[in-house]
Amino acid sequence: MTDVQEVRDPELPGRLLSLERDALIPLLRSRPDADFALPTTACPGWSVRDVLAHCSAALIRVVEGRFEQGVFSPESNDRDIAERAAWSNAQVVDELERAMTEAGPVIADAGGALDMIALGEWVHAGDVRDVLGAPGAYAGAGLPDALTLLVRITRERDHLPLHADLDDVDEPLRFGAPVAASPPARYIGDAATLVRLYAGRPLNGDGYELAGAREGDLNIFG
């Protein structure tokens, strides 16, 4: 089994954001305005535009160091989206591009405290790609870095131990607490579906096997 290095790579979150930026921003600029109004399945009540505005606002907060009490709560997120209600879709995309570029160095210097935000942004980009029917939802060029980050975050949180045999990764990966009283749960399937499980996202019907845990047990964002 491959034991992904646990030592934090401070550049990894920013690299993950940059890889996703380079794929997502051109996609968004190629889509008509009507696509931005499409409802998302991963974030009920939010449109594609709402998800993008939330992502942009969250990263701008990182860049500017604005973490007031209640930040990232549902109420705070709704306020951030409302603040951008009068913006054009192009303005939202422009801010998101800048935020995905500038947040990396700040996250790198935070010692790991903000790494989860980068992973969440990458997952939200998957939410948008999923709605738009674009390839690479919860996968793409950033997948190796996302998996490395997911391994470390689940270990640091002593999450449910899981042995994953991934169809599209050469070696098995071990997620969750490094020491457990019982054998780890087992997952067999593709990496994107595993990301959906960890992110609490709707599944797309792809076949997979999960033994020793329920789907909801893996969710790290719930």
C-alpha beads as a LAMMPS data file, in Angstrom:
LAMMPS data file: protein, C-alpha beads

222 atoms
221 bonds

1 atom types
1 bond types

-500.0 500.0 xlo xhi
-500.0 500.0 ylo yhi
-500.0 500.0 zlo zhi

Masses

1 110.0

Atoms # bond

1 1 1 0.000 0.000 0.000
2 1 1 1.273 3.458 -0.844
3 1 1 1.662 5.585 2.245
4 1 1 1.274 9.150 1.002
5 1 1 3.815 11.355 2.739
6 1 1 2.283 12.951 5.787
7 1 1 4.686 15.892 5.927
8 1 1 2.790 18.936 4.722
9 1 1 3.762 20.362 1.356
10 1 1 2.909 24.063 1.794
11 1 1 2.747 24.598 -1.962
12 1 1 0.225 21.827 -2.584
13 1 1 -3.022 23.749 -1.812
14 1 1 -2.004 26.634 -4.050
15 1 1 -0.984 24.225 -6.790
16 1 1 -4.372 22.519 -6.535
17 1 1 -6.113 25.892 -6.901
18 1 1 -3.930 26.861 -9.875
19 1 1 -4.573 23.603 -11.702
20 1 1 -8.308 23.964 -11.200
21 1 1 -8.239 27.634 -12.173
22 1 1 -6.563 26.807 -15.474
23 1 1 -9.301 24.294 -16.298
24 1 1 -12.364 25.991 -14.821
25 1 1 -11.988 29.647 -15.819
26 1 1 -11.771 29.036 -19.594
27 1 1 -14.760 26.693 -19.297
28 1 1 -16.814 29.349 -17.517
29 1 1 -15.896 32.043 -20.026
30 1 1 -17.083 29.802 -22.839
31 1 1 -20.565 29.243 -21.366
32 1 1 -23.679 31.375 -21.967
33 1 1 -25.225 33.367 -19.138
34 1 1 -28.091 30.890 -18.916
35 1 1 -25.710 28.233 -17.611
36 1 1 -24.871 30.345 -14.576
37 1 1 -28.508 30.189 -13.480
38 1 1 -28.640 26.386 -13.514
39 1 1 -29.415 24.822 -10.111
40 1 1 -26.739 22.687 -8.521
41 1 1 -27.419 19.242 -7.124
42 1 1 -24.544 19.294 -4.639
43 1 1 -25.594 22.598 -3.037
44 1 1 -29.414 22.672 -2.893
45 1 1 -30.809 26.158 -3.287
46 1 1 -27.696 27.482 -4.979
47 1 1 -27.214 28.102 -8.680
48 1 1 -23.922 27.693 -10.521
49 1 1 -23.384 31.423 -10.098
50 1 1 -24.048 31.203 -6.351
51 1 1 -21.423 28.475 -5.960
52 1 1 -18.899 30.526 -7.925
53 1 1 -19.655 33.674 -5.914
54 1 1 -19.242 31.722 -2.682
55 1 1 -15.915 30.276 -3.854
56 1 1 -14.635 33.662 -4.902
57 1 1 -15.731 35.331 -1.664
58 1 1 -14.167 32.616 0.490
59 1 1 -10.802 32.923 -1.226
60 1 1 -10.876 36.716 -1.169
61 1 1 -11.408 36.465 2.587
62 1 1 -8.295 34.298 2.735
63 1 1 -6.300 36.786 0.657
64 1 1 -7.442 39.728 2.793
65 1 1 -7.335 37.876 6.121
66 1 1 -10.985 38.617 6.923
67 1 1 -12.155 35.912 9.316
68 1 1 -14.715 37.591 11.528
69 1 1 -16.892 35.634 13.929
70 1 1 -19.305 33.357 12.096
71 1 1 -17.308 33.374 8.867
72 1 1 -18.209 30.537 6.473
73 1 1 -21.471 29.890 8.312
74 1 1 -24.547 29.521 6.078
75 1 1 -25.567 33.065 6.982
76 1 1 -22.123 34.452 6.169
77 1 1 -22.038 32.576 2.877
78 1 1 -25.447 33.930 1.895
79 1 1 -24.286 37.478 2.664
80 1 1 -21.192 37.021 0.526
81 1 1 -23.332 35.837 -2.378
82 1 1 -25.806 38.693 -1.908
83 1 1 -22.971 41.240 -1.989
84 1 1 -22.234 40.125 -5.547
85 1 1 -25.849 40.019 -6.725
86 1 1 -25.499 43.122 -8.912
87 1 1 -22.316 41.879 -10.569
88 1 1 -22.248 40.441 -14.053
89 1 1 -21.332 36.791 -14.448
90 1 1 -18.074 37.926 -16.047
91 1 1 -17.208 39.960 -12.955
92 1 1 -17.787 36.952 -10.708
93 1 1 -15.504 34.840 -12.904
94 1 1 -12.836 37.562 -12.979
95 1 1 -12.791 37.789 -9.197
96 1 1 -12.665 34.006 -8.892
97 1 1 -9.665 33.844 -11.221
98 1 1 -7.814 36.453 -9.174
99 1 1 -8.746 34.790 -5.897
100 1 1 -7.616 31.339 -7.052
101 1 1 -4.296 32.895 -8.056
102 1 1 -3.616 35.005 -4.973
103 1 1 -4.842 32.675 -2.217
104 1 1 -2.163 30.011 -2.687
105 1 1 0.747 31.844 -1.007
106 1 1 -1.465 32.890 1.911
107 1 1 -2.632 29.308 2.455
108 1 1 0.978 28.104 2.214
109 1 1 2.023 30.467 5.011
110 1 1 -0.879 29.467 7.294
111 1 1 0.768 26.230 8.423
112 1 1 -2.102 23.992 7.362
113 1 1 -4.965 25.848 9.036
114 1 1 -6.433 26.907 5.667
115 1 1 -5.639 23.820 3.584
116 1 1 -9.202 22.544 3.900
117 1 1 -10.433 25.660 2.111
118 1 1 -8.375 24.782 -0.961
119 1 1 -9.812 21.275 -0.987
120 1 1 -13.332 22.660 -0.587
121 1 1 -12.812 25.037 -3.508
122 1 1 -11.621 22.167 -5.689
123 1 1 -14.709 20.150 -4.736
124 1 1 -16.979 23.108 -5.529
125 1 1 -15.340 23.368 -8.950
126 1 1 -16.353 19.742 -9.391
127 1 1 -19.898 20.680 -8.394
128 1 1 -19.958 23.237 -11.199
129 1 1 -18.398 20.941 -13.779
130 1 1 -20.919 18.268 -12.841
131 1 1 -23.883 20.574 -13.510
132 1 1 -22.415 21.808 -16.783
133 1 1 -21.720 18.271 -17.962
134 1 1 -18.041 19.087 -18.366
135 1 1 -15.334 16.437 -17.979
136 1 1 -13.135 16.310 -14.911
137 1 1 -15.721 16.706 -12.156
138 1 1 -13.981 15.690 -8.902
139 1 1 -11.034 14.536 -10.991
140 1 1 -8.896 16.179 -13.660
141 1 1 -5.315 17.364 -13.362
142 1 1 -5.659 18.269 -9.693
143 1 1 -6.784 14.815 -8.551
144 1 1 -3.366 13.566 -7.324
145 1 1 -2.890 16.678 -5.173
146 1 1 -6.485 16.497 -3.951
147 1 1 -6.020 12.879 -2.874
148 1 1 -2.759 13.707 -1.096
149 1 1 -4.506 16.523 0.751
150 1 1 -7.482 14.313 1.553
151 1 1 -5.216 11.613 2.997
152 1 1 -3.495 14.114 5.287
153 1 1 -6.683 15.883 6.409
154 1 1 -8.471 12.630 7.249
155 1 1 -5.438 11.430 9.207
156 1 1 -5.114 14.668 11.141
157 1 1 -8.794 14.458 12.044
158 1 1 -8.578 10.783 13.075
159 1 1 -11.317 10.088 10.570
160 1 1 -12.643 6.605 9.893
161 1 1 -9.749 4.435 8.596
162 1 1 -10.256 3.414 4.971
163 1 1 -8.203 1.285 2.577
164 1 1 -8.942 2.396 -0.984
165 1 1 -8.160 0.377 -4.109
166 1 1 -8.693 2.990 -6.799
167 1 1 -9.263 2.029 -10.419
168 1 1 -7.329 5.049 -11.691
169 1 1 -4.485 5.174 -9.139
170 1 1 -1.604 2.709 -9.329
171 1 1 -1.275 1.893 -5.619
172 1 1 -3.875 1.596 -2.821
173 1 1 -4.237 4.557 -0.484
174 1 1 -4.954 4.621 3.243
175 1 1 -7.220 7.383 4.557
176 1 1 -8.211 8.255 8.096
177 1 1 -6.647 7.513 11.458
178 1 1 -3.289 5.734 11.110
179 1 1 -3.975 3.522 14.126
180 1 1 -7.296 1.740 14.613
181 1 1 -8.651 -0.957 16.908
182 1 1 -10.252 -2.827 14.009
183 1 1 -9.463 -3.390 10.321
184 1 1 -10.083 -0.379 8.075
185 1 1 -13.131 -0.031 5.890
186 1 1 -12.546 -0.962 2.257
187 1 1 -13.362 0.917 -0.932
188 1 1 -13.004 -0.365 -4.485
189 1 1 -13.871 1.960 -7.361
190 1 1 -12.792 5.118 -9.126
191 1 1 -11.234 8.094 -7.364
192 1 1 -13.896 10.632 -8.368
193 1 1 -16.635 8.578 -6.705
194 1 1 -14.530 8.325 -3.550
195 1 1 -14.160 12.113 -3.555
196 1 1 -17.939 12.403 -3.880
197 1 1 -18.329 10.185 -0.812
198 1 1 -15.845 12.189 1.256
199 1 1 -17.481 15.448 0.162
200 1 1 -21.043 14.245 0.711
201 1 1 -21.910 14.796 -2.940
202 1 1 -24.621 12.935 -4.902
203 1 1 -23.300 9.812 -6.582
204 1 1 -23.503 9.436 -10.341
205 1 1 -24.345 5.739 -10.426
206 1 1 -20.852 4.455 -11.124
207 1 1 -20.219 1.046 -9.628
208 1 1 -18.124 0.841 -6.492
209 1 1 -17.804 -1.305 -3.393
210 1 1 -17.736 0.021 0.180
211 1 1 -17.408 -2.419 3.072
212 1 1 -17.126 -1.695 6.778
213 1 1 -18.687 1.777 6.571
214 1 1 -21.803 3.543 5.381
215 1 1 -21.659 6.241 2.728
216 1 1 -22.389 9.022 5.216
217 1 1 -19.559 7.904 7.501
218 1 1 -16.961 9.231 5.065
219 1 1 -18.307 12.782 4.721
220 1 1 -15.738 15.270 6.039
221 1 1 -17.762 18.384 5.205
222 1 1 -20.970 17.405 6.997

Bonds

1 1 1 2
2 1 2 3
3 1 3 4
4 1 4 5
5 1 5 6
6 1 6 7
7 1 7 8
8 1 8 9
9 1 9 10
10 1 10 11
11 1 11 12
12 1 12 13
13 1 13 14
14 1 14 15
15 1 15 16
16 1 16 17
17 1 17 18
18 1 18 19
19 1 19 20
20 1 20 21
21 1 21 22
22 1 22 23
23 1 23 24
24 1 24 25
25 1 25 26
26 1 26 27
27 1 27 28
28 1 28 29
29 1 29 30
30 1 30 31
31 1 31 32
32 1 32 33
33 1 33 34
34 1 34 35
35 1 35 36
36 1 36 37
37 1 37 38
38 1 38 39
39 1 39 40
40 1 40 41
41 1 41 42
42 1 42 43
43 1 43 44
44 1 44 45
45 1 45 46
46 1 46 47
47 1 47 48
48 1 48 49
49 1 49 50
50 1 50 51
51 1 51 52
52 1 52 53
53 1 53 54
54 1 54 55
55 1 55 56
56 1 56 57
57 1 57 58
58 1 58 59
59 1 59 60
60 1 60 61
61 1 61 62
62 1 62 63
63 1 63 64
64 1 64 65
65 1 65 66
66 1 66 67
67 1 67 68
68 1 68 69
69 1 69 70
70 1 70 71
71 1 71 72
72 1 72 73
73 1 73 74
74 1 74 75
75 1 75 76
76 1 76 77
77 1 77 78
78 1 78 79
79 1 79 80
80 1 80 81
81 1 81 82
82 1 82 83
83 1 83 84
84 1 84 85
85 1 85 86
86 1 86 87
87 1 87 88
88 1 88 89
89 1 89 90
90 1 90 91
91 1 91 92
92 1 92 93
93 1 93 94
94 1 94 95
95 1 95 96
96 1 96 97
97 1 97 98
98 1 98 99
99 1 99 100
100 1 100 101
101 1 101 102
102 1 102 103
103 1 103 104
104 1 104 105
105 1 105 106
106 1 106 107
107 1 107 108
108 1 108 109
109 1 109 110
110 1 110 111
111 1 111 112
112 1 112 113
113 1 113 114
114 1 114 115
115 1 115 116
116 1 116 117
117 1 117 118
118 1 118 119
119 1 119 120
120 1 120 121
121 1 121 122
122 1 122 123
123 1 123 124
124 1 124 125
125 1 125 126
126 1 126 127
127 1 127 128
128 1 128 129
129 1 129 130
130 1 130 131
131 1 131 132
132 1 132 133
133 1 133 134
134 1 134 135
135 1 135 136
136 1 136 137
137 1 137 138
138 1 138 139
139 1 139 140
140 1 140 141
141 1 141 142
142 1 142 143
143 1 143 144
144 1 144 145
145 1 145 146
146 1 146 147
147 1 147 148
148 1 148 149
149 1 149 150
150 1 150 151
151 1 151 152
152 1 152 153
153 1 153 154
154 1 154 155
155 1 155 156
156 1 156 157
157 1 157 158
158 1 158 159
159 1 159 160
160 1 160 161
161 1 161 162
162 1 162 163
163 1 163 164
164 1 164 165
165 1 165 166
166 1 166 167
167 1 167 168
168 1 168 169
169 1 169 170
170 1 170 171
171 1 171 172
172 1 172 173
173 1 173 174
174 1 174 175
175 1 175 176
176 1 176 177
177 1 177 178
178 1 178 179
179 1 179 180
180 1 180 181
181 1 181 182
182 1 182 183
183 1 183 184
184 1 184 185
185 1 185 186
186 1 186 187
187 1 187 188
188 1 188 189
189 1 189 190
190 1 190 191
191 1 191 192
192 1 192 193
193 1 193 194
194 1 194 195
195 1 195 196
196 1 196 197
197 1 197 198
198 1 198 199
199 1 199 200
200 1 200 201
201 1 201 202
202 1 202 203
203 1 203 204
204 1 204 205
205 1 205 206
206 1 206 207
207 1 207 208
208 1 208 209
209 1 209 210
210 1 210 211
211 1 211 212
212 1 212 213
213 1 213 214
214 1 214 215
215 1 215 216
216 1 216 217
217 1 217 218
218 1 218 219
219 1 219 220
220 1 220 221
221 1 221 222
